[in-house]
Amino acid sequence: MKIVVQRVKNAQVEVERKIVGKIQKGFLVLLGITHNDTLEEADYLVKKLCKLRVFTDENDKMNLAIKDIEGELLIVSQFTLYADCTGGNRPSFTKAAKPEQANRLYEYFCSSCEKNDIHVEKGIFGADMKVSLLNDGPVTIIIEK
C-alpha cells in the first residue's frame, strides 16, 4: 500500500462535472493498493498520516499534525501508483489490486481516518475523476508499507 500525501490549501474532485469531494486546508491523499495489502498496512498508513507533522507552527517549523490545525482529508483511490514502466513505454498495472479488494481497503482506510476525528472527503472509486488542488509549500510526501 502506498500513499502520496500533498499538503494543500484546498483541493477538490469532480466526476462528470460535479464536485464529489472538496476540502480546505489539509491533505490530498492518493491511495494505491497492491495485491498483498491487508488491513494491517492500512492501519499503519492511517496512523502515519494522522500523525504526520508537516504543518507549520508559530515558529514557521513543520511541527503540527493535521488534527492540530483542524485540517481535512481528501482521499482518492489511484491504482496508477502501482504502474510498472520497466518493460517499455506503456505502463503495466498488474501490480495494482483487483477492484473488489482495492475498494474494500480504500473504504476501510477512509473510515479509519474518520475514526481519528478528522473530516474526510472522498473521490468515487473507479470513476474518471478530475482532481484539482493548491499545493501548499509545495509539500509532497510518499509513504509505503
BELCORZI-V530990 format. One record per residue. PSI is psi in whole degrees, -180 to 180 (* if undefined). Layout:
PSI  PSI
This chain:
142  138  141  118  122  124  126  152  -33  159  155  159  132  142  124  46  20  131  122  -15  136  134  163  -139  132  -142  134  124  120  125  121  138  133  175  -41  14  146  180  -30  -43  -41  -45  -43  -48  -36  -45  -46  -47  -47  -20  1  120  86  9  144  143  -169  -16  13  31  141  99  -4  145  172  -38  -32  -30  5  43  175  162  138  112  125  126  134  95  -21  -10  -18  30  141  115  15  -24  1  -157  -11  118  148  141  24  -18  -13  145  154  151  -41  -48  -45  -43  -41  -46  -35  -49  -39  -45  -48  -47  -33  -37  -42  -34  -13  17  41  133  128  131  157  161  -169  118  130  -4  160  107  148  115  129  149  159  100  134  107  -74  146  117  126  136  129  132  144  *
